[in-house]
Amino acid sequence: MNIGDTVKLIKKEYPSVSISRIRFLEKEGLIKPNRSKGGTRYFSDKDISRIKKILDLQDCLLYTSDAADEEDSVDLGGRRII
């Protein structure tokens, strides 16, 4: 499934998702969709499930840029979470 179709599918559950948000997740190394020789991204069911998990975490977790203890925090797409 290409990126446009993937966004349309995910948008049913996560209205804030966009093509740029999916590209950001890829840029941050959180997802790695297959690509055609021409560079078109193709998302598998596994990729889509992973995107949904990430979106759930982003929506539900407390974000902070100044984590009190760096060892106890995780970087999630440029945001530190505790």
Phi, psi and omega in degrees: 000133180283175187296322179296314178293324178297315179297316179302318180294312183289328182301336178299324180260332184230084186301337183277355182290146179215168177300317182295326178293320177295317178298322178298316179301321178292315180301324180279358178081014181278335175224154180220078179292154174291157178229147175282173177299331179277355177098001179291132178282138175234121184258129177274172175300324178296318177299316182295319177298318179296317178301315180297320177297316179297316179297320176300314180297317180296324181283330189258338187268155176283125179260145173206142177270343180242074180295134183298319181230105184304328180292333182265005181246165183230140176274120179238090178064043178089000179242136178273134176238149179260000000 
